[in-house]
Amino acid sequence: MPDIRTGLQGQTVITTFELSPGTAQDLMEALEDAYRDFISKQPGFIAAGLHMNDAQTRICNYSQWQRREDYQAMLRSPEMRQRNKVIATLCRSFEPVMYEVAAVF
């Protein structure tokens, strides 16, 4: 389970996916499969959450990693490169961005 707090040692990555309602479920399944079968087993993985808006036009992925390098190594792996090729066919765009938690209320 993600631990959202300031001062957390680690790396937070938020990825937003833009898509059409027609591919929303397929993309969600691809992301769930990736987390269950591969990403969650990678060194440095802490936790993640997937969120879909009501219109099924955006998915947001919140993930936490022990180190930035752990996340980058996962992305560079042959397995994830192949999965990202499939994911790219299911959405208009996706963009992972690294963040630090600035405040929690």
Beta strands, then each sheet from edge to edge (+ up, - down):
strand 1: 11-18
strand 2: 45-52
strand 3: 58-65
strand 4: 93-99
sheet 1: 2+ 3- 1+ 4-
end
